[in-house]
Amino acid sequence: MTMIAITTHFVPRGQQGSRYPIRSCQSLTRPSMAASEDSNQSKIRTVFGSVLSFFILILIGVLAFSIRLFSVIKYESVIHEFDPYFNYRVTQFLTKNGIYDFWNWFDDRTWYPLGRVIGGTVYPGLTLTAGSIWWLLNSLNIPLSVETVCVFTAPIFSANAAWATYLLTKEVKGTGAGLTAAALLAMVPSYISRSVAGSYDNEAVAIFALIFTFYLYIKTLNTGSLFYATLNAITYFYMVCSWGGYTFIINLIPMHVLLCIVTGRYSSRLYIAYAPLVVLGTLLAALVPVVGFNAVMTSEHFASFLVSSVGTMILPSNFVVNFSLQVFIIIHVVALVYYIKGILSPKMFKVAVTLVVSVGLVVCCAVVAVLIALVASSPTKGWSGRSLSLLDPTYASKYIPIIASVSEHQPPTWPSYFMDINVLAFLVPAGIVACFLPLSDASSFVVLYIVTSVYFSGVMVRLMLVLAPAACILSGIALSEAFDVLTRSIKFQLPGLPENSQIDVSLILFMLLTIKAGDTTSSSVVTQNDAAKTNKNEDTLKERPSRKNRKKEKEHVEKTSIKSQIKKRLLVLPLEASVAAIFLLVLLGAFYVVHCVWAAAEAYSAPSIVLTSHSHDGLHVFDDFREAYAWLRHNTEVDDKVSFLHVYLSVVCLIFLNLFLHGIMVWNCSCILIVFTLLEL
Amino acid sequence: MGFRFDLFIVLIAILSVPVLSDLILSKVDRRIDLTSQVVRITSTLKVENSGNDPVSEVLLAFPEHQEKNLAYLTASFREGKGKGKGSTSSLPVEVVHPQGMPPALVFYSVSLPKGLGKGESLTLDVLVVFTHSLKPFPKEITQADFQLVVFQDSGHYLSPYEVKFQSLSVKLPDARIESYTRLENTKTVGSEIKYGPYENHPPFSYSPIVVHFEQNQPFAVAEQLVREIEISHWGNVQVTEHYKLIHAGAQSKGEFSRLDYQARPQVRGASAFRHLVAKLPPRAHSVYFRDEIGNISTSHLWTELEIEPRYPMFGGWRTSFFIGYGLPLQDFLFESGGKRFLNITFGCPMNEVVIDNLIVKVVLPEGSRDISVSAPFAVKQWQETKLSHLDIVGRPVAVLEKTNVVPEHNQHFQIQAAIQQVHDIISRCLSIHDKLEASLRDLSRTGDVQACKAARKASDGQLKELSKELRPLLAFLQSSPQAAQILPKVEELVAKERELQEKLMLKHTTVADSYEKKSGGKEIENRIASQQQKIVALRQEVDDLLDYIDEI
C-alpha cells in the first residue's frame, strides 16, 4: 500500500508563523517520480486556479460597476441628491483653480451673510480623487467633463471595494471565501444605495478605503512586514481624507489589538501592525485641515467603554488622549513585558510582575479616580453630539434635536436590515461560527468588526453602510465553508467514482451553479485524505493523488492522522442532505441576486432631482426642481440673494447659481429663525 | 421719434438732389410680411431705362435706422414680361456710396448682368429681411396681457428713382390691429392692410406709416449660437449647437403664476412661447437636448425636434441649452481631385429664430491641411485648434462668424481640406532617396549589382507615381487664392526636390556602373565626390524648405 499526501493548504494566518501557502509533501512509501509528477500537476492546478480567480475577479468588478448604472440608464448621467452637488461644485472649483486655491477657498456664496471656509471644512479625499481622475483623463486628451467623472467615481470605487474585500477575506479564510465575499459585496444593496452612478458622496470612496485599510492591517498582522504597515498608514490617511468614518477604523483596530493582548495573542507582528499605523497614521491625519488636532485631542466614539478597563491619560483642561493612543501605550507596556520575560528567568519574572502590578494598581486607581472626576465635570465628555448619540441612542433626541431630525440618523427598523443586507443577515451568524474554527488573529478581527458594526447600525441607519462589508465578508466565509463541507461530503460518498472526468464534470457543475447564483466559490473544492483511500487499489491510486492535489486543504484540517481521519468521516453529511443543502444554498444565493438587482434598479437608483411616475398613459417626468433652478440660473443677476427654507435645497442650488444664498445652517439655530421670518412662516 | 426727425432733414435734402440716372420704376409692388418677428419685404420692381445710355446697375435705398437691422438682401431678376416666365437668377449686391446723396440713406447697388439699353425694361425681385424691427409697445406687460408691437416704414417706396405706379400690402398675423396710419387709398382686408395704388411719385418720396398690432409669435432671439460641426472619418458628422436664447418681446412684469399658466396657457401666457421647432436634416440620429444641469425632459422628437425649454419663455427671460445630433458622413462629405469638401448648412435648424451672433466651428480630422471655406455670403473667419479624444497635435478648426442671422441664411457652405498634400509627397520622395542611398551602401558591402538595380527600378516607379499625385495638388494650389503666399516656396521646394532626385539618380547610375566595370573603391569615390557634395547641399535646402512650409 502506498499513499501520498501532497496538499496545498493555507496555514491559518497569524497562528503558526508561516504566512504563505505551503505545500507540505509527505511522501510515505511512494516512489519519488510520481511525487514530482504530482507536484507538477498541482502547480498547473494552482496556476489554473489563480487565473480562474483573476477572471472571476474581473467579472466581479464588471458586475459591481454595471449594477450601479441603472440610474444612468433609467434616468440620465446626472449627479444625485444634495451633498453630491456640493461635492461636485467643490470638484469643479478644484479642477478650474488648482489645489492651492482649493485649500484657501472661502466661499462667500454659501450661507449668505457668513460664507463658508470650504478648504478647511470638507473632507478632501473624494474631491481630490475625482479631480485627479479628471486631470489624468484630460492629460491623455480624453475630454470628459468633470460631471461625468464625478458621476462614475462611485461605481469605479465599488469595483475597487469588491477587490479589496477579496483581498481581506482571502487573508482571513482563503481564496474561496474571498471570491464569495467579493461577489456578495459587489451587489450588496446597502452599499449600492450609497454608490450608484451619480451618488458622488464621501462614502463612495470611503468604503473602499475602509476595507483596504483593514486588509492592509490584517496583511501586516499576518506577515509582520513593515512595508505593509507603512502602506496601511498611507491608506488610513486616504480614509481620513475621505470620510469622518475614519474614527471607526482608529477605534476598531486598537480594540482588536487590545483583544489580542488580553487573549494572550501578543506577537511582534501585532506590534508592527499597530505601532506604525498609530504614529504615522495620526501624524498624517493631523495634516488634513478638517481633522487637524482632532486626531489626538478628541476621544471619539466608544473610547469611554474602555476608560475603566484601560485607564485614560488625562491632561488638564479635558485633554483626553484618544483611545488609539491609550492602546498605543498599552502595547508598548506589553511589548516591554514580553521583552523582559525573554531576558529574565521565569522566577525572576514572577517577582518582577508582582512588584510592577502592585505599584501599577495603586497608580491606576489614582489615575482612574482623577479621570472620573474630570470626565464627570465636563458635560459632553469631549465628544461631539453625533458620536454621543452613538453611545446613547436617545441622547440626540434629548439634547440635539437637529441631529435627530435627520432621517438617516434614526435607528433602523427590522425591515431595513432585510432590505439592505437581505440573506446576509442570516448567513452572518454562520460566518461568525466559521471564524471560530479555528480563531486566528485575522478571523478575530473580522468577528470584532461585525459585532461593533452591528451595534452601530442598530443605532443609526446610516451606519448600515459600515455593516455591509462586514456582513459580506462573514457571509462569504459562511457560504464558502458550507460549500466546502457539502461538496466534500458529496464527493466522498459518490459511489465508485473511478473517472477523473466525472469528478471534473461534477465540480464544474457545482461551480457553474454557484457562480450562477452569484456566489463564486473557491476555484477548487476542498477535500481531504480519507481512510477509504488507503483501501483503494493501485489503479485508482494513479488518479487519486491528482484529485487530491487540486483540492486545497482548509485551515482547520490538520495533518493527516488516523484520529483526524476518523473525525472527518464523522463530519461527512449524508449524500441526499448535501445535495439538497447545496440546492438550497444556490437558491438562497439566487434570491439574493434577484433582490440586489431589484434594489439597484428600483429602490436606490432614483436621482432625487428628477422624479418619474408610471401611469396608464406612460411615463411622467417631474422635472420642476430643475425648472426652478434653471430659471434662477439664467434670469438672476450675479449678486442677487436667494433665501431657502431647507438646508439641502440651498446646497443643490450652489451648483446652478452664482448667487448669494441664504439657507438654514444645521449648526446655527438662529439662522433658521431668520429664514422662517423672511419667508413669513 | 428721432429717426422721423432725421427723415425730415432727409426729405429737405432730397429736394436739392439731382436725379441719379434716367431709370424709372414703372411699377413697384411691395409686400411686407409681419407674421413673425422677422420682417420680410418682398418688392417687385419694374425698371425702365428712359435715358440714352445703357445702365448696368440699379440702386436700392434704405434709411440708416432700418439698414442697421438689415439681415439679408437678395435681388433676382426675371427677363421677359409676365410672372413665372424665364429663369430667375440672383444678382450681386454691394453697398455703394454715390456722390451727392442725402446722408441718412444707405445705398445698395444691384449689378445687372447686362446693360439696360434705351427703352428696355426688366423686372427685379428684391427680398429684404430685417430683424429687431418690431418694437413692443407697451414695453412691459403682465402675464395676462397680449403683446402689442409697432412697425414703421414708408408708405411710398423710397427710391432714388421716379416711381410711376406703386402699391403696398402689409400682412399681419391676425386681424387684431390696434391702429395704423391711414393714407389715401387705405383699406384692410382681413389681416392685411393695403396701401395704394399711388401714381407718379418723385424720387425719395417718403410718407411714414405706423402699424400697431398684436403679435404673439415667438420672439426667440439667440444672442449667441455656437454650432460645432465635428467630422469624424469613422462615418459621422456630429453637430452640437449651443444656444443662448432670450425672449426679445415685451418685458414681463409682475409675478409669474405657474398655476394660471398651467390652467390657461393661451390666455395667461399668450405672449410667452413654450417651444421651438427644429427641422433637423434627414437621417439625423442620436439627437439630444440638454443644458448644464442635464437632460431637458420636456422635449419631443418626431420627424422634427420640438424643443421646449425648461420653463415657458416670457418677455425678457433668458435660457441656454444645447442640442446635438449625428449625421451620416456620406451625405455631407464629398471628394474631388484628391481633396475632400464638406457641404453643410450654415444657419440654425430652428424656425424663425433670429441669431444675433452666430459662430460656426468646423472641426476637421487631425492632420487636415489647406483648409478653405466658401460661403455664399460674407463671414468673418479664422482658425483654431481643438484637442479632442486622444489627439496628439489637435484638430484644426475653421471658425466662421456672422452677426444678425435669419433663416434665409440657412444655406450650404463648403469647407475644403487637402489631407494628402505636398508636404507628405515630398517627405515620401525623400524617404525613397534614403532607400536608394541604403541600396548603394549595400552594394559597397555585398557587391550585388543586381539587387541594387532592382532597388533603383522600384524607386523609379514610386517616384513617378508620386510626381503624378503632386500635379493636381500643385494645380489646386495655383488656383486657390489662400495659397498664394506659400505657392512660391512650394514651387521652389518641388523644383529643388526634382534636382535632388536627378543628381541622386546620376550618382546611383555612376556607382552601379562602376561596380559592373569592377573599378576600385577609390576610383568610385573620386567619381562621385563632386556629385555627393551637390546632393548634400540640395538635401539641406529641401529640408529647410520643408521646415519652412511646416511652420506656415
Interface residues (C-beta under 8 A of the other chain):
Chain A: E76 S77 V78 L140 N141 I142 P143 I609 V610 V621 D623 R626 E627 Y629 A630 W631 R633 H634 N635 I655 F656
Chain B: D291 E292 I293 G294 N295 I296 S297 T298 R310 Y311 W317 R318 T319 S320 L387 S388 H389 L390 D391 I392
